[in-house]
Amino acid sequence: MSETSDRSTERAGRPPEGAGSPSGGAGRSLSERIELLFTTVRRRDRTPYSNEEVARACRESTGESFSATYLWQLRTGRRDNPTKRHLEALAAFFRVPVAYFFDDAPGTPVAEEVALLSAMRDAGVRDVALRAVNLSPDGLGTVRDLIESIARREAERRRPSS
């Protein structure tokens, strides 16, 4: 299997806990958009990618200089004018359209689509979604209630006991 397909099958993300659903791209800075990708697009085990591994993948895809420090500067807003090739490499790594970095139209659901696409790359999530396609509205409501109940229970288990 190629490195690209290895990475694409690893990706399975979700919005960070407590953050709710990410809003559209309107008003987000470049650093906020990049940070949203890092918090949303994760490995299969839900761990985030490091600056070094993303920078390495971007270097390999462009052949240009792209350091972990430079990526950190983009993520923190210390640098805000990357080249077109750098943005294309980031977009390719996170599997989003390059327009994600620019689209400021109000109500643009690009950030929500990033979370959805990232989640759908997880085979387990995709399997649940495909099985739910033919359920009635009541059946879908029951599945939604079950998922919310399980998510609450798991969140409670993760909370440190005082």
RORO-834058 format. One record per residue: x, y, z of N, C-alpha, C in turn; residue number from 1; residue in three letters. Coordinates in steps of 0.02 Angstrom, whole numbers, plus 50000, padded with zeros to 5 digits. Atoms other than C-alpha are relative to their C-alpha. Layout:
BEGIN
   n_x   n_y   n_z  ca_x  ca_y  ca_z   c_x   c_y   c_z pos code
     X     Y     Z     X     Y     Z     X     Y     Z NUM  ALA
...
REM end
This chain:
BEGIN
   n_x   n_y   n_z  ca_x  ca_y  ca_z   c_x   c_y   c_z pos code
 50042 49942 50000 50000 50000 50000 50044 50062 50000   1  MET
 49959 49940 50004 50067 50175 49961 49994 50040 50064   2  SER
 50002 49958 49940 50108 50303 50094 49937 50042 50001   3  GLU
 50060 49959 50003 49964 50412 50034 49939 49960 50021   4  THR
 50059 50039 49981 49837 50272 50049 50005 49978 50073   5  SER
 49992 50015 49929 49911 50224 50219 49972 50057 50042   6  ASP
 50023 49942 49962 49880 50401 50281 49925 50009 49993   7  ARG
 50072 49988 50009 49706 50412 50205 49959 49950 50039   8  SER
 50039 50048 49962 49650 50253 50291 50009 50011 50075   9  THR
 49991 49986 49930 49721 50313 50457 49955 50056 50024  10  GLU
 50036 49941 49979 49622 50474 50457 49930 49983 50023  11  ARG
 50068 50005 49975 49469 50472 50563 49995 50050 50056  12  ALA
 50001 49947 49950 49428 50629 50657 49932 50016 50024  13  GLY
 50063 49974 49972 49296 50715 50756 50017 50067 50030  14  ARG
 49986 49936 49968 49277 50888 50827 50027 49988 50070  15  PRO
 49975 50009 49933 49372 50912 50989 49944 49999 50051  16  PRO
 50053 50005 49950 49271 50867 51143 49984 50069 50028  17  GLU
 50021 49937 49971 49171 51012 51209 49997 50056 49949  18  GLY
 49999 49947 50049 49193 51110 51050 49937 50003 49959  19  ALA
 50060 50002 50040 49029 51059 50972 50018 49994 49926  20  GLY
 49989 50005 50071 49012 51065 50785 50036 50063 49977  21  SER
 49966 49941 50023 49137 51181 50700 49956 50040 49953  22  PRO
 50040 49958 50043 49057 51329 50616 50034 50007 49932  23  SER
 49972 49990 50066 49085 51378 50436 50064 50041 50003  24  GLY
 49936 49967 50002 49245 51461 50380 49998 50075 50009  25  GLY
 50006 49928 49998 49177 51638 50391 50036 50028 50060  26  ALA
 49966 49965 49948 49292 51750 50491 50059 49964 50031  27  GLY
 49943 50037 49972 49422 51618 50529 50065 50023 49967  28  ARG
 49934 49983 50027 49605 51665 50510 50031 49936 49972  29  SER
 49965 50058 50028 49725 51552 50416 50023 49955 50057  30  LEU
 49975 50041 49945 49801 51494 50581 49942 49961 50033  31  SER
 50057 50035 49971 49628 51450 50650 49977 49943 49954  32  GLU
 50021 50053 50048 49586 51352 50492 50048 49941 50002  33  ARG
 49951 50054 49996 49749 51254 50501 49993 49963 50067  34  ILE
 50008 50032 49934 49725 51222 50687 49938 49956 50002  35  GLU
 50061 50040 50003 49549 51160 50654 50013 49933 49965  36  LEU
 49982 50063 50034 49621 51031 50533 50037 49954 50048  37  LEU
 49962 50041 49953 49743 50971 50665 49956 49971 50056  38  PHE
 50043 50025 49946 49606 50955 50797 49945 49955 49974  39  THR
 50055 50039 50028 49479 50876 50679 50022 49937 49965  40  THR
 49976 50057 50040 49577 50761 50564 50052 49964 50041  41  VAL
 49956 50038 49955 49657 50626 50670 50014 49932 49971  42  ARG
 49986 50069 50018 49733 50455 50654 49942 49956 50022  43  ARG
 50053 50047 49982 49623 50302 50673 49994 49993 50076  44  ARG
 50002 50006 49927 49671 50294 50858 49984 50066 50034  45  ASP
 50022 49934 49977 49613 50476 50876 50056 50045 50025  46  ARG
 49946 49956 49980 49786 50545 50912 50014 50049 49943  47  THR
 49987 49950 50052 49834 50705 50822 50066 49989 49964  48  PRO
 49937 50001 50037 49967 50720 50689 50045 50053 50031  49  TYR
 49952 49951 49975 50126 50810 50742 50019 50048 49944  50  SER
 49975 49952 50050 50196 50963 50657 50053 49968 49956  51  ASN
 49945 50030 50037 50348 50861 50606 49974 49952 49946  52  GLU
 50022 50048 50051 50252 50722 50518 49960 50035 49944  53  GLU
 50036 49963 50053 50138 50845 50425 50050 50037 49957  54  VAL
 49949 49962 50038 50287 50953 50376 50039 49953 49954  55  ALA
 49963 50049 50040 50382 50798 50316 49959 49980 49938  56  ARG
 50043 50020 50056 50234 50743 50209 49994 50057 49949  57  ALA
 50005 49942 50046 50219 50919 50137 50066 50009 49962  58  CYS
 49935 49996 50034 50407 50923 50098 50004 49948 49944  59  ARG
 49996 50055 50049 50393 50755 50011 49954 50012 49941  60  GLU
 50047 49990 50055 50243 50808 49908 50018 50060 49956  61  SER
 49984 49940 50039 50312 50978 49854 50072 50003 49978  62  THR
 49928 49994 50015 50500 50953 49855 50029 50066 50024  63  GLY
 49977 49935 49975 50510 51123 49938 50013 49997 50074  64  GLU
 49987 49994 49929 50568 51177 50108 49934 50007 50038  65  SER
 50061 49995 49959 50432 51150 50239 50018 49968 50067  66  PHE
 49977 50026 49936 50491 51133 50418 49943 49997 50051  67  SER
 50048 50004 49945 50398 51087 50576 49993 50069 50033  68  ALA
 50002 49933 49970 50443 51260 50643 49957 50046 49957  69  THR
 50041 49960 50045 50368 51343 50490 49926 49983 50008  70  TYR
 50069 50021 49991 50209 51241 50512 49973 50026 50067  71  LEU
 50020 49974 49935 50203 51289 50696 49985 50075 49995  72  TRP
 50011 49928 50009 50220 51472 50644 49933 50013 49964  73  GLN
 50064 49993 50034 50073 51451 50524 49942 49985 50048  74  LEU
 50053 50019 49953 49969 51365 50659 49988 50053 50053  75  ARG
 50007 49951 49946 50002 51502 50785 49991 50072 49975  76  THR
 50011 49933 50028 49983 51650 50667 50063 50043 49997  77  GLY
 49938 49962 50003 50165 51704 50678 50022 50010 49927  78  ARG
 49992 49993 50072 50174 51676 50490 49931 49992 49970  79  ARG
 50068 50004 50028 50022 51705 50381 49997 50008 49924  80  ASP
 49999 49991 50073 50077 51710 50200 50037 49941 49967  81  ASN
 49967 50058 50031 50119 51533 50143 49995 50002 49924  82  PRO
 50004 50004 50073 50153 51494 49961 49940 49957 49980  83  THR
 50055 50041 50027 50020 51417 49852 50017 49926 50007  84  LYS
 49980 50070 49996 50119 51254 49849 49996 49973 50071  85  ARG
 50005 50022 49931 50125 51248 50039 49927 49987 50018  86  HIS
 50072 50011 49986 49936 51269 50050 49973 49939 49964  87  LEU
 50021 50060 50037 49911 51138 49915 50024 49936 50036  88  GLU
 49974 50059 49964 50022 51018 50013 49960 49987 50064  89  ALA
 50041 50009 49939 49925 51049 50175 49931 49973 49982  90  LEU
 50066 50023 50021 49761 51028 50083 50002 49926 49980  91  ALA
 49994 50071 50022 49821 50864 50006 50009 49955 50061  92  ALA
 49989 50042 49941 49882 50797 50173 49935 49989 50039  93  PHE
 50061 50005 49961 49719 50836 50263 49939 49983 49958  94  PHE
 50053 50020 50047 49616 50792 50108 49940 50048 50002  95  ARG
 50051 49949 50005 49521 50955 50097 50014 50040 49937  96  VAL
 49987 49957 50059 49499 51072 49948 50043 50060 50022  97  PRO
 49958 49942 49984 49627 51214 49941 49955 50060 50018  98  VAL
 50047 49945 49985 49476 51332 49946 49984 50004 50074  99  ALA
 50012 50000 49928 49457 51281 50129 50038 50057 50034 100  TYR
 49959 49949 49969 49596 51406 50170 49978 50071 49983 101  PHE
 50019 49934 50024 49511 51551 50079 49927 50017 50005 102  PHE
 50072 49988 50007 49322 51531 50078 49972 50036 50061 103  ASP
 50027 49960 49946 49248 51671 50184 49926 50013 49994 104  ASP
 50071 49988 50008 49069 51661 50124 49963 49982 50064 105  ALA
 50037 50015 49939 48950 51672 50272 49961 49934 49993 106  PRO
 50038 50062 50000 48874 51505 50318 50033 49944 49961 107  GLY
 49966 50053 50037 49001 51406 50217 50012 49942 50046 108  THR
 49994 50058 49955 48996 51231 50289 50065 49961 49992 109  PRO
 49939 50038 50015 49174 51186 50239 50029 49968 50063 110  VAL
 49971 50028 49939 49234 51162 50419 49958 49941 50024 111  ALA
 50043 50056 49981 49083 51052 50457 50011 49941 49954 112  GLU
 49988 50053 50047 49116 50954 50299 50066 49965 50014 113  GLU
 49935 50030 49981 49297 50928 50354 49989 49950 50056 114  VAL
 50013 50046 49944 49235 50851 50517 49962 49939 49976 115  ALA
 50039 50056 50025 49108 50744 50426 50042 49953 49957 116  LEU
 49958 50041 50044 49229 50684 50291 50052 49962 50040 117  LEU
 49950 50033 49959 49360 50647 50421 49969 49942 50039 118  SER
 50033 50054 49963 49237 50545 50525 49981 49943 49953 119  ALA
 50022 50052 50047 49174 50452 50371 50058 49958 49974 120  MET
 49943 50040 50020 49351 50393 50335 50013 49943 50048 121  ARG
 49995 50054 49950 49338 50286 50492 49953 49945 49978 122  ASP
 50041 50056 50025 49276 50115 50436 49941 49985 50046 123  ALA
 50055 50013 49953 49172 50093 50595 49944 50051 49994 124  GLY
 50050 49947 50008 49084 50260 50574 49963 49990 49934 125  VAL
 50031 50010 50066 49054 50225 50390 49952 49941 50002 126  ARG
 50043 50059 49995 48982 50053 50431 49934 50017 50036 127  ASP
 50061 49981 49964 48859 50127 50558 49957 50044 49955 128  VAL
 50039 49955 50044 48808 50264 50435 49966 49961 49944 129  ALA
 50030 50038 50054 48779 50140 50294 49943 49956 50025 130  LEU
 50054 50042 49972 48674 50027 50406 49939 50043 50018 131  ARG
 50054 49956 49978 48571 50177 50462 49960 50029 49941 132  ALA
 50031 49968 50059 48527 50232 50284 49927 49981 49992 133  VAL
 50068 50022 50012 48368 50128 50274 49954 50000 50061 134  ASN
 50042 49997 49940 48303 50161 50449 49947 50054 49993 135  LEU
 50053 49950 49999 48143 50255 50479 50024 50059 50043 136  SER
 49983 49943 49957 48149 50428 50561 50001 49980 50075 137  PRO
 50001 50023 49930 48101 50344 50727 50062 49957 50015 138  ASP
 49941 50042 49991 48239 50215 50706 50064 50042 50005 139  GLY
 49942 49956 49998 48366 50352 50669 50003 50038 50066 140  LEU
 50002 49966 49935 48309 50445 50825 50024 49955 50056 141  GLY
 49978 50048 49949 48336 50289 50929 50076 49990 49996 142  THR
 49928 50008 50008 48512 50266 50857 50035 50063 50026 143  VAL
 49971 49937 49976 48551 50450 50890 50000 50003 50076 144  ARG
 50005 50000 49926 48489 50433 51071 50050 49952 50030 145  ASP
 49951 50049 49976 48596 50277 51096 50071 50027 49996 146  LEU
 49933 49972 50009 48751 50362 51028 50013 50055 50051 147  ILE
 49991 49946 49951 48724 50515 51138 50008 49972 50070 148  GLU
 49996 50031 49934 48698 50404 51291 50069 49968 50010 149  SER
 49934 50032 49995 48857 50305 51256 50055 50053 50005 150  ILE
 49950 49946 49998 48956 50465 51223 50002 50033 50069 151  ALA
 50001 49971 49932 48899 50539 51390 50034 49953 50050 152  ARG
 49971 50049 49955 48945 50378 51481 50076 49998 49993 153  ARG
 49928 50002 50012 49118 50374 51401 50033 50064 50025 154  GLU
 49972 49936 49975 49147 50559 51441 50005 49999 50076 155  ALA
 49999 50005 49926 49102 50525 51624 50057 49955 50023 156  GLU
 49945 50045 49982 49227 50381 51630 50068 50034 49992 157  ARG
 49936 49965 50011 49364 50494 51563 50013 50055 50050 158  ARG
 49991 49946 49951 49334 50628 51694 50039 49974 50060 159  ARG
 49963 50021 49941 49459 50620 51835 49954 50003 50062 160  PRO
 50042 49999 49940 49375 50574 51999 50033 50044 50053 161  SER
 49973 49953 49952 49394 50704 52134 49998 49973 50070 162  SER
REM end
